[in-house]
């Protein structure tokens, strides 16, 4: 994928039709996973990913090493995600980001929804207690099903470091969630 990305970056710089669109196709899943890892909100992650690709297109000339496009893009995604979090924390308006999120329909026993919500809140709290890299690695692996190599590229660390982070993070989650892991 690296040599293909290098070729696509070079072609996109020459403004060849479809080259940047192909870069988007190749990197969108990973970029969205990084954004989701930081934000924890799929709608916000989608928005940030779109913004990141626009910024990458605008600043493509700034990329010195074409083969590092994926890492460079993930840095843009992380920075935009963190900026978005800071803005929302300042305004304290971290409500649902879509009108559909306000709707709640019971299709079965309401107690099931309550239990699921409590479990979800416990998991979210446990994830919030992990460091940023571990939290993003966990979310990219288990929510987006990305392999260690792609997570490594996104986070700017080695695949072995990703695997170690995942092992430690799973251990911390098991300790924090004994009722759910029993």
C-alpha positions, 0 to 999 in steps of 0.5 A: 500500500505504501508504494501505491500511496506514494504513486497516488500522492505524486499523481494527486500533486500533478492534479491527475483526475481521481488520484486524490479520490483513490487516496481517500478510498485507501485511507478513509477507514483508518482516518475515521478510526483515528477520529473515532478513537479520540472523539468516541462519536461516529458522527463527529468522527465522520465530520472530522475525517471529511475536514482532514481530507480537505485539509490534506488536499489543501496542504498536499504540497507540504508533505515532504515524503510521499510514502508517509501520507497515511501517517501524515493524514492521521496526524491531521485527523488527530489534531482536528479531533483534539481541537474539536474535543477542546471546543466542545469541552469549553462550551460544555455542549457534548450532547448527541450530534444528530437529531436521531440520537434524541429519539428512543424507541422501546422495541423490547423490555425497557430493562434490557435497554437500561442494562445495556446503557449501564454496561455501555456507560461502564465501558465508556468510563473504563475506556476514558481511564486509558491513555489516549494511545491505548484508547485509540488502539482499542477502538481501532482494533475492536470497533473498526477491526483494523490490524496492528499494522494499520493502527501502528501507521495511524498512531505513529508507533510500531506494530509491536508497540500496538500489540503491547498497548492492546495487551496492557489495555485489555488487562486494565479493562478486565480489572475495571470491568470485572462484572462484564468480563466474568 
